[in-house]
Amino acid sequence: MERVSVIGAGSWGTAIAFVLAENEHDCLLWTRRAEQSAEINEKHTNASYLPGITLPANLNATSDLAAAVQHADVIVIAVPTKAIRDLCADINKLAGNSKLIVHVSKGIEPDTLKRISEVIEEEVSPDNRKAIVALSGPSHAEEVVLRHPTTITAASFDQEAAEHVQDLFMNHYFRVYTNDDLVGVELGAALKNVIALAAGITDGIGYGDNAKAALITRGLAEITRLGVKMGANPLTFSGLTGLGDLIVTCTSVHSRNWKAGNMLGQGKSLDDVVSGMGMVIEGVRTTKAAYQLSKRFDVSMPLTEALYSVLFDNVPPKEAVDQLMNRMKKQEIEDIFFK
């Protein structure tokens, strides 16, 4: 049994805590809202995020961040990307000793263009962190808490830390692999949300399966191009945090990025979509960051550029798709790796 705190009680943070508690770890789930903490402790539910699910009786919650940080030997960060920098600064002030830091967030910080682990490195001092591990892969919280088979990856430059996280989470329905390509895993996790938004748009327009298959395949190509340019292993993008996460996020009714894109494709404005979702749509922020990365590294990312034009330049979705279809002809395999 290990002492673990999960910071963030949204759907995914709660599902992660669910797995840890079922594995009989001493897990404390932190939420900003005292009433949510009370619900988890007294009713063993988190109805706003996982309706109809009974949480393990040994899963406890708190709204006291200091208590959560000081409780743990392992801290799992499960908050939206935009909150991570400030949260990590707070964790650094409260830590008191060295923690293993795990993050399950999927995004890139706009403007700085930092991956999540890089933000953590900047805000949590070496004295307060043993290692940083990204836990990522094709995984919807709604299915994890039903104990449906789920397989993900623990990625770190520190192999021992990745294996430690693997041991924390592994059970009969939650399988964890390890990977030393932290760059590739974090990029795949973030950029798949961009492609999922685009997939939702094509579905919202009504273009069907042919368009979606093409979009996922070409989306993987441009993610790979950028990843390789940034030092990632190209094989990572054929794995769970690349192709696997793309498939589940671009096709599932549980995907909030797909849902947001679908509404955009039906003609709703970005402001209406964001206000109506009630949860963070990571793909919107990540589209901006991905667009900036494509310019910094001089990588062709036409799908990302098209989505950027829809989100931030008010180009109608159908017009953006038509522009993609009328691009200059290319040779497929060469285009994946070199263009």
VEXFI-648230 format. One record per residue (C-alpha): x, y, z; residue in one letter. Coordinates in pm, 1 decimal. Example, Ala and Ser with C-alpha at 12.3 -4.5 7.8 and 13.67 -1.06 7.14 Angstrom:
% VEXFI-648230
r X=1230.0&Y=-450.0&Z=780.0&resn=A
r X=1367.0&Y=-106.0&Z=714.0&resn=S
END
This chain:
% VEXFI-648230
r X=0.0&Y=0.0&Z=0.0&resn=M
r X=129.6&Y=345.7&Z=-93.1&resn=E
r X=14.5&Y=694.3&Z=-3.5&resn=R
r X=-111.1&Y=866.7&Z=-318.8&resn=V
r X=-293.1&Y=1194.3&Z=-369.9&resn=S
r X=-483.2&Y=1266.2&Z=-690.8&resn=V
r X=-509.8&Y=1639.7&Z=-749.8&resn=I
r X=-827.1&Y=1707.7&Z=-945.4&resn=G
r X=-1167.2&Y=1541.9&Z=-902.7&resn=A
r X=-1306.5&Y=1568.7&Z=-1252.4&resn=G
r X=-1407.9&Y=1253.8&Z=-1437.8&resn=S
r X=-1055.2&Y=1134.9&Z=-1517.1&resn=W
r X=-903.9&Y=1226.5&Z=-1181.2&resn=G
r X=-1186.4&Y=1041.8&Z=-1007.5&resn=T
r X=-1140.9&Y=736.7&Z=-1231.0&resn=A
r X=-767.5&Y=731.9&Z=-1160.0&resn=I
r X=-838.5&Y=752.3&Z=-786.8&resn=A
r X=-1096.2&Y=473.1&Z=-829.0&resn=F
r X=-826.1&Y=243.2&Z=-969.7&resn=V
r X=-576.1&Y=332.7&Z=-697.5&resn=L
r X=-831.2&Y=272.5&Z=-420.9&resn=A
r X=-933.3&Y=-60.7&Z=-572.8&resn=E
r X=-565.0&Y=-152.8&Z=-571.8&resn=N
r X=-578.9&Y=-88.7&Z=-193.6&resn=E
r X=-354.2&Y=216.4&Z=-191.4&resn=H
r X=-414.4&Y=494.7&Z=60.5&resn=D
r X=-559.0&Y=738.0&Z=-192.7&resn=C
r X=-672.8&Y=1091.8&Z=-119.6&resn=L
r X=-862.9&Y=1282.3&Z=-389.8&resn=L
r X=-838.0&Y=1662.0&Z=-385.5&resn=W
r X=-1110.7&Y=1890.2&Z=-516.2&resn=T
r X=-1142.7&Y=2268.2&Z=-494.5&resn=R
r X=-1504.2&Y=2245.0&Z=-373.2&resn=R
r X=-1579.4&Y=2141.1&Z=-16.8&resn=A
r X=-1927.2&Y=2018.6&Z=-114.6&resn=E
r X=-1778.8&Y=1782.6&Z=-373.0&resn=Q
r X=-1534.1&Y=1649.7&Z=-115.8&resn=S
r X=-1821.9&Y=1590.7&Z=126.9&resn=A
r X=-2022.7&Y=1405.1&Z=-139.3&resn=E
r X=-1732.4&Y=1170.2&Z=-211.0&resn=I
r X=-1668.0&Y=1102.7&Z=157.7&resn=N
r X=-2029.5&Y=1065.7&Z=269.0&resn=E
r X=-2211.6&Y=925.5&Z=-34.9&resn=K
r X=-1919.0&Y=765.9&Z=-222.2&resn=H
r X=-2032.7&Y=932.4&Z=-543.8&resn=T
r X=-1917.0&Y=1211.5&Z=-775.3&resn=N
r X=-2244.0&Y=1253.7&Z=-957.8&resn=A
r X=-2153.6&Y=1566.2&Z=-1157.1&resn=S
r X=-1876.3&Y=1382.2&Z=-1339.4&resn=Y
r X=-1951.4&Y=1009.7&Z=-1309.5&resn=L
r X=-2326.9&Y=971.6&Z=-1257.2&resn=P
r X=-2450.5&Y=634.8&Z=-1137.9&resn=G
r X=-2108.7&Y=517.5&Z=-1014.6&resn=I
r X=-2038.0&Y=410.0&Z=-657.5&resn=T
r X=-1681.7&Y=490.5&Z=-555.7&resn=L
r X=-1473.5&Y=260.1&Z=-333.3&resn=P
r X=-1541.3&Y=307.9&Z=36.4&resn=A
r X=-1167.6&Y=346.0&Z=104.8&resn=N
r X=-1138.5&Y=645.2&Z=-132.1&resn=L
r X=-1129.3&Y=966.8&Z=67.6&resn=N
r X=-1146.4&Y=1326.7&Z=-51.4&resn=A
r X=-1037.8&Y=1667.4&Z=73.2&resn=T
r X=-1059.9&Y=2029.1&Z=-36.8&resn=S
r X=-741.9&Y=2113.5&Z=158.2&resn=D
r X=-452.6&Y=2117.0&Z=-90.7&resn=L
r X=-189.2&Y=2123.8&Z=184.2&resn=A
r X=-336.6&Y=1810.1&Z=338.9&resn=A
r X=-341.3&Y=1634.1&Z=1.5&resn=A
r X=17.4&Y=1723.8&Z=-83.7&resn=V
r X=155.5&Y=1635.5&Z=258.4&resn=Q
r X=-39.1&Y=1306.7&Z=265.5&resn=H
r X=133.7&Y=1164.2&Z=-39.9&resn=A
r X=453.8&Y=999.3&Z=-150.6&resn=D
r X=309.9&Y=1001.3&Z=-503.8&resn=V
r X=114.8&Y=1297.5&Z=-642.7&resn=I
r X=-103.5&Y=1248.3&Z=-950.8&resn=V
r X=-190.5&Y=1575.1&Z=-1126.1&resn=I
r X=-529.2&Y=1551.8&Z=-1300.2&resn=A
r X=-630.9&Y=1910.7&Z=-1375.0&resn=V
r X=-672.8&Y=2093.6&Z=-1708.2&resn=P
r X=-354.4&Y=2215.1&Z=-1874.9&resn=T
r X=-429.4&Y=2580.4&Z=-1807.1&resn=K
r X=-426.8&Y=2516.5&Z=-1430.3&resn=A
r X=-106.5&Y=2313.6&Z=-1407.8&resn=I
r X=154.1&Y=2588.8&Z=-1376.2&resn=R
r X=-14.3&Y=2764.5&Z=-1084.3&resn=D
r X=-102.5&Y=2433.9&Z=-918.7&resn=L
r X=256.5&Y=2310.3&Z=-939.7&resn=C
r X=383.0&Y=2634.2&Z=-786.4&resn=A
r X=147.4&Y=2568.6&Z=-494.7&resn=D
r X=259.0&Y=2206.2&Z=-467.2&resn=I
r X=621.1&Y=2321.1&Z=-456.0&resn=N
r X=547.4&Y=2549.4&Z=-160.4&resn=K
r X=360.6&Y=2276.4&Z=27.4&resn=L
r X=563.2&Y=1964.4&Z=-51.4&resn=A
r X=813.4&Y=1954.4&Z=232.7&resn=G
r X=990.2&Y=1652.9&Z=84.4&resn=N
r X=1052.7&Y=1476.0&Z=-245.1&resn=S
r X=748.7&Y=1332.9&Z=-425.8&resn=K
r X=707.1&Y=1118.9&Z=-732.8&resn=L
r X=503.9&Y=1337.7&Z=-969.1&resn=I
r X=263.6&Y=1175.1&Z=-1216.8&resn=V
r X=47.9&Y=1372.5&Z=-1456.9&resn=H
r X=-249.6&Y=1253.2&Z=-1659.5&resn=V
r X=-319.4&Y=1582.3&Z=-1838.9&resn=S
r X=-314.6&Y=1606.6&Z=-2218.5&resn=K
r X=-212.7&Y=1940.7&Z=-2360.8&resn=G
r X=58.2&Y=2191.4&Z=-2449.6&resn=I
r X=90.0&Y=2531.1&Z=-2288.4&resn=E
r X=13.6&Y=2798.5&Z=-2550.9&resn=P
r X=274.1&Y=3067.3&Z=-2616.4&resn=D
r X=548.0&Y=2897.8&Z=-2408.1&resn=T
r X=482.8&Y=2576.9&Z=-2608.3&resn=L
r X=595.6&Y=2368.7&Z=-2312.6&resn=K
r X=492.9&Y=2007.8&Z=-2265.2&resn=R
r X=330.0&Y=1929.5&Z=-1929.3&resn=I
r X=642.9&Y=1768.6&Z=-1785.1&resn=S
r X=844.1&Y=2078.1&Z=-1878.4&resn=E
r X=597.2&Y=2300.8&Z=-1693.7&resn=V
r X=622.9&Y=2073.3&Z=-1389.0&resn=I
r X=1003.3&Y=2086.5&Z=-1405.0&resn=E
r X=993.8&Y=2465.1&Z=-1405.7&resn=E
r X=756.0&Y=2495.7&Z=-1110.7&resn=E
r X=847.7&Y=2205.0&Z=-879.2&resn=V
r X=1205.5&Y=2223.9&Z=-756.4&resn=S
r X=1436.4&Y=1919.3&Z=-785.8&resn=P
r X=1432.8&Y=1891.1&Z=-406.1&resn=D
r X=1057.1&Y=1832.6&Z=-414.8&resn=N
r X=1031.7&Y=1582.2&Z=-700.7&resn=R
r X=1186.3&Y=1240.0&Z=-743.4&resn=K
r X=1087.1&Y=1202.8&Z=-1109.5&resn=A
r X=809.1&Y=1298.0&Z=-1351.5&resn=I
r X=591.2&Y=1036.5&Z=-1521.3&resn=V
r X=317.9&Y=1090.5&Z=-1781.4&resn=A
r X=32.3&Y=838.7&Z=-1765.0&resn=L
r X=-154.2&Y=842.2&Z=-2093.9&resn=S
r X=-339.2&Y=636.7&Z=-2351.9&resn=G
r X=-683.6&Y=554.3&Z=-2494.5&resn=P
r X=-893.8&Y=572.3&Z=-2182.0&resn=S
r X=-1235.1&Y=715.8&Z=-2106.2&resn=H
r X=-1314.8&Y=759.2&Z=-1737.6&resn=A
r X=-1671.1&Y=637.7&Z=-1793.2&resn=E
r X=-1540.0&Y=297.2&Z=-1902.1&resn=E
r X=-1259.0&Y=264.9&Z=-1645.9&resn=V
r X=-1502.9&Y=292.4&Z=-1353.8&resn=V
r X=-1711.0&Y=15.7&Z=-1513.1&resn=L
r X=-1391.7&Y=-194.8&Z=-1503.3&resn=R
r X=-1385.2&Y=-232.6&Z=-1879.8&resn=H
r X=-1042.6&Y=-342.4&Z=-2010.3&resn=P
r X=-818.2&Y=-38.1&Z=-2052.4&resn=T
r X=-453.8&Y=-18.8&Z=-2156.1&resn=T
r X=-230.9&Y=286.5&Z=-2116.9&resn=I
r X=135.0&Y=389.3&Z=-2095.8&resn=T
r X=357.3&Y=523.6&Z=-1816.4&resn=A
r X=627.3&Y=735.7&Z=-1980.1&resn=A
r X=934.6&Y=884.0&Z=-1817.2&resn=S
r X=1302.2&Y=949.2&Z=-1877.8&resn=F
r X=1344.3&Y=756.1&Z=-1549.8&resn=D
r X=1264.6&Y=390.8&Z=-1622.4&resn=Q
r X=1248.8&Y=297.3&Z=-1254.3&resn=E
r X=987.2&Y=567.8&Z=-1194.1&resn=A
r X=781.8&Y=449.4&Z=-1492.5&resn=A
r X=788.7&Y=93.3&Z=-1358.2&resn=E
r X=686.3&Y=220.7&Z=-1013.7&resn=H
r X=377.9&Y=384.3&Z=-1164.9&resn=V
r X=309.8&Y=69.7&Z=-1366.3&resn=Q
r X=303.2&Y=-129.7&Z=-1041.2&resn=D
r X=76.2&Y=125.9&Z=-869.7&resn=L
r X=-196.3&Y=104.6&Z=-1131.7&resn=F
r X=-184.4&Y=-244.6&Z=-1283.4&resn=M
r X=-478.0&Y=-473.6&Z=-1214.2&resn=N
r X=-705.9&Y=-714.9&Z=-1399.7&resn=H
r X=-884.0&Y=-442.7&Z=-1600.5&resn=Y
r X=-621.3&Y=-165.1&Z=-1608.8&resn=F
r X=-302.8&Y=-264.7&Z=-1791.1&resn=R
r X=-0.9&Y=-31.8&Z=-1798.3&resn=V
r X=299.0&Y=-42.9&Z=-2033.3&resn=Y
r X=616.0&Y=165.8&Z=-1991.5&resn=T
r X=786.5&Y=389.9&Z=-2247.1&resn=N
r X=1100.9&Y=603.5&Z=-2219.8&resn=D
r X=986.2&Y=840.6&Z=-2497.9&resn=D
r X=831.8&Y=1107.6&Z=-2276.7&resn=L
r X=840.1&Y=1362.9&Z=-2559.8&resn=V
r X=646.2&Y=1141.9&Z=-2799.0&resn=G
r X=391.7&Y=1027.3&Z=-2541.4&resn=V
r X=312.0&Y=1381.9&Z=-2429.1&resn=E
r X=289.6&Y=1514.2&Z=-2785.4&resn=L
r X=65.7&Y=1229.4&Z=-2900.0&resn=G
r X=-160.9&Y=1276.9&Z=-2598.2&resn=A
r X=-196.7&Y=1648.7&Z=-2664.6&resn=A
r X=-220.2&Y=1660.2&Z=-3042.2&resn=L
r X=-481.8&Y=1386.7&Z=-3074.4&resn=K
r X=-729.0&Y=1635.5&Z=-2924.5&resn=N
r X=-671.9&Y=1863.8&Z=-3223.4&resn=V
r X=-755.1&Y=1583.4&Z=-3465.7&resn=I
r X=-1056.2&Y=1479.6&Z=-3254.2&resn=A
r X=-1199.8&Y=1830.1&Z=-3285.5&resn=L
r X=-1155.5&Y=1808.1&Z=-3661.2&resn=A
r X=-1315.9&Y=1461.5&Z=-3668.5&resn=A
r X=-1615.0&Y=1597.4&Z=-3483.6&resn=G
r X=-1644.9&Y=1878.7&Z=-3734.9&resn=I
r X=-1655.3&Y=1638.5&Z=-4032.2&resn=T
r X=-1922.2&Y=1433.7&Z=-3854.5&resn=D
r X=-2117.7&Y=1749.1&Z=-3775.5&resn=G
r X=-2107.6&Y=1849.7&Z=-4140.2&resn=I
r X=-2227.9&Y=1499.8&Z=-4227.6&resn=G
r X=-1930.6&Y=1375.5&Z=-4429.0&resn=Y
r X=-1931.5&Y=1019.1&Z=-4293.5&resn=G
r X=-1676.2&Y=744.1&Z=-4238.8&resn=D
r X=-1457.0&Y=797.4&Z=-4545.5&resn=N
r X=-1373.7&Y=1149.6&Z=-4435.9&resn=A
r X=-1311.5&Y=1044.7&Z=-4075.7&resn=K
r X=-1077.4&Y=760.3&Z=-4175.2&resn=A
r X=-879.2&Y=996.7&Z=-4395.6&resn=A
r X=-867.5&Y=1258.7&Z=-4124.0&resn=L
r X=-740.7&Y=1018.7&Z=-3856.6&resn=I
r X=-475.7&Y=877.2&Z=-4089.9&resn=T
r X=-351.7&Y=1212.1&Z=-4215.2&resn=R
r X=-374.9&Y=1352.3&Z=-3864.2&resn=G
r X=-141.3&Y=1078.7&Z=-3743.6&resn=L
r X=97.4&Y=1169.0&Z=-4026.2&resn=A
r X=125.6&Y=1530.7&Z=-3922.1&resn=E
r X=153.3&Y=1447.3&Z=-3551.9&resn=I
r X=439.6&Y=1212.4&Z=-3641.2&resn=T
r X=611.8&Y=1475.8&Z=-3855.1&resn=R
r X=609.5&Y=1727.6&Z=-3573.1&resn=L
r X=702.8&Y=1470.6&Z=-3309.4&resn=G
r X=1005.9&Y=1345.3&Z=-3500.6&resn=V
r X=1121.4&Y=1704.5&Z=-3555.8&resn=K
r X=1097.1&Y=1759.7&Z=-3178.6&resn=M
r X=1299.8&Y=1448.5&Z=-3096.4&resn=G
r X=1034.2&Y=1182.1&Z=-3043.7&resn=A
r X=1057.9&Y=819.6&Z=-3153.3&resn=N
r X=828.8&Y=777.9&Z=-3458.3&resn=P
r X=723.0&Y=432.3&Z=-3335.0&resn=L
r X=558.0&Y=591.9&Z=-3031.0&resn=T
r X=290.3&Y=739.0&Z=-3257.8&resn=F
r X=192.0&Y=390.5&Z=-3375.8&resn=S
r X=128.4&Y=289.3&Z=-3014.5&resn=G
r X=-127.4&Y=349.8&Z=-2744.0&resn=L
r X=-61.0&Y=721.9&Z=-2698.4&resn=T
r X=-57.4&Y=786.2&Z=-3072.7&resn=G
r X=-285.6&Y=577.9&Z=-3290.8&resn=L
r X=-468.3&Y=424.2&Z=-2994.2&resn=G
r X=-562.8&Y=756.5&Z=-2839.2&resn=D
r X=-650.4&Y=899.0&Z=-3180.1&resn=L
r X=-898.4&Y=620.1&Z=-3249.1&resn=I
r X=-1080.5&Y=645.7&Z=-2917.5&resn=V
r X=-1091.0&Y=1025.7&Z=-2910.1&resn=T
r X=-1200.5&Y=1068.8&Z=-3271.3&resn=C
r X=-1476.5&Y=807.0&Z=-3262.4&resn=T
r X=-1625.2&Y=785.4&Z=-2912.5&resn=S
r X=-1939.0&Y=950.4&Z=-2782.4&resn=V
r X=-1748.9&Y=1001.7&Z=-2454.3&resn=H
r X=-1497.7&Y=1235.7&Z=-2620.4&resn=S
r X=-1562.4&Y=1598.2&Z=-2528.9&resn=R
r X=-1329.9&Y=1715.4&Z=-2808.3&resn=N
r X=-1527.5&Y=1516.2&Z=-3064.9&resn=W
r X=-1853.2&Y=1651.1&Z=-2918.9&resn=K
r X=-1725.1&Y=2008.5&Z=-2941.4&resn=A
r X=-1616.7&Y=1960.7&Z=-3301.8&resn=G
r X=-1948.3&Y=1802.3&Z=-3388.4&resn=N
r X=-2132.8&Y=2109.3&Z=-3264.0&resn=M
r X=-1898.2&Y=2336.3&Z=-3460.2&resn=L
r X=-1967.5&Y=2130.7&Z=-3772.4&resn=G
r X=-2338.9&Y=2182.7&Z=-3718.5&resn=Q
r X=-2287.9&Y=2558.3&Z=-3727.0&resn=G
r X=-2259.6&Y=2657.3&Z=-3361.0&resn=K
r X=-2009.2&Y=2926.1&Z=-3263.1&resn=S
r X=-1698.2&Y=2844.4&Z=-3061.3&resn=L
r X=-1820.5&Y=3062.4&Z=-2773.2&resn=D
r X=-2152.5&Y=2875.9&Z=-2760.7&resn=D
r X=-1978.5&Y=2538.8&Z=-2773.9&resn=V
r X=-1733.2&Y=2624.3&Z=-2495.3&resn=V
r X=-2003.6&Y=2767.8&Z=-2268.5&resn=S
r X=-2237.0&Y=2475.5&Z=-2334.2&resn=G
r X=-1988.6&Y=2194.3&Z=-2265.3&resn=M
r X=-1941.9&Y=2264.1&Z=-1894.8&resn=G
r X=-1596.3&Y=2100.0&Z=-1903.6&resn=M
r X=-1259.1&Y=2205.6&Z=-2045.6&resn=V
r X=-1209.1&Y=2134.8&Z=-2417.7&resn=I
r X=-833.4&Y=2082.4&Z=-2426.2&resn=E
r X=-824.0&Y=2064.5&Z=-2806.3&resn=G
r X=-907.8&Y=2433.9&Z=-2845.7&resn=V
r X=-602.9&Y=2552.7&Z=-2651.6&resn=R
r X=-387.8&Y=2279.1&Z=-2801.2&resn=T
r X=-480.9&Y=2379.0&Z=-3156.5&resn=T
r X=-327.6&Y=2719.4&Z=-3093.1&resn=K
r X=-14.3&Y=2562.2&Z=-2944.8&resn=A
r X=14.8&Y=2305.9&Z=-3226.2&resn=A
r X=-18.1&Y=2581.2&Z=-3487.4&resn=Y
r X=259.7&Y=2775.5&Z=-3314.9&resn=Q
r X=479.3&Y=2464.6&Z=-3296.0&resn=L
r X=431.6&Y=2396.4&Z=-3667.1&resn=S
r X=568.1&Y=2742.7&Z=-3742.2&resn=K
r X=854.3&Y=2716.8&Z=-3493.8&resn=R
r X=973.2&Y=2382.0&Z=-3630.1&resn=F
r X=877.3&Y=2449.0&Z=-3993.4&resn=D
r X=656.1&Y=2139.0&Z=-4016.9&resn=V
r X=364.1&Y=2105.5&Z=-4257.1&resn=S
r X=44.2&Y=2052.4&Z=-4052.9&resn=M
r X=-245.0&Y=2128.1&Z=-4289.3&resn=P
r X=-517.4&Y=1977.2&Z=-4069.3&resn=L
r X=-401.7&Y=2182.0&Z=-3773.1&resn=T
r X=-387.0&Y=2496.1&Z=-3987.5&resn=E
r X=-737.1&Y=2433.2&Z=-4118.4&resn=A
r X=-875.8&Y=2382.1&Z=-3768.2&resn=L
r X=-694.7&Y=2692.7&Z=-3645.2&resn=Y
r X=-863.3&Y=2892.2&Z=-3921.0&resn=S
r X=-1204.7&Y=2762.5&Z=-3808.4&resn=V
r X=-1146.8&Y=2828.2&Z=-3438.2&resn=L
r X=-965.2&Y=3159.5&Z=-3450.0&resn=F
r X=-1018.3&Y=3315.3&Z=-3794.9&resn=D
r X=-1391.8&Y=3240.5&Z=-3830.9&resn=N
r X=-1348.7&Y=3034.9&Z=-4149.5&resn=V
r X=-1664.2&Y=2823.5&Z=-4203.2&resn=P
r X=-1592.1&Y=2453.1&Z=-4134.4&resn=P
r X=-1703.3&Y=2334.4&Z=-4480.3&resn=K
r X=-1483.5&Y=2592.7&Z=-4649.4&resn=E
r X=-1182.8&Y=2474.7&Z=-4445.3&resn=A
r X=-1247.1&Y=2111.5&Z=-4548.0&resn=V
r X=-1279.6&Y=2210.5&Z=-4913.4&resn=D
r X=-945.9&Y=2393.2&Z=-4896.1&resn=Q
r X=-782.3&Y=2078.4&Z=-4755.9&resn=L
r X=-920.6&Y=1863.2&Z=-5037.5&resn=M
r X=-790.0&Y=2102.2&Z=-5300.9&resn=N
r X=-429.5&Y=2113.1&Z=-5180.0&resn=R
r X=-146.8&Y=2027.3&Z=-5418.7&resn=M
r X=-104.9&Y=1655.9&Z=-5488.3&resn=K
r X=140.2&Y=1463.8&Z=-5268.5&resn=K
r X=312.0&Y=1125.8&Z=-5246.9&resn=Q
r X=168.7&Y=959.6&Z=-4936.2&resn=E
r X=460.7&Y=790.6&Z=-4757.7&resn=I
r X=711.9&Y=1062.0&Z=-4842.3&resn=E
r X=460.9&Y=1319.2&Z=-4720.1&resn=D
r X=431.3&Y=1148.0&Z=-4381.0&resn=I
r X=798.5&Y=1173.0&Z=-4295.3&resn=F
r X=951.7&Y=1453.7&Z=-4494.9&resn=F
r X=698.7&Y=1721.4&Z=-4591.5&resn=K
END
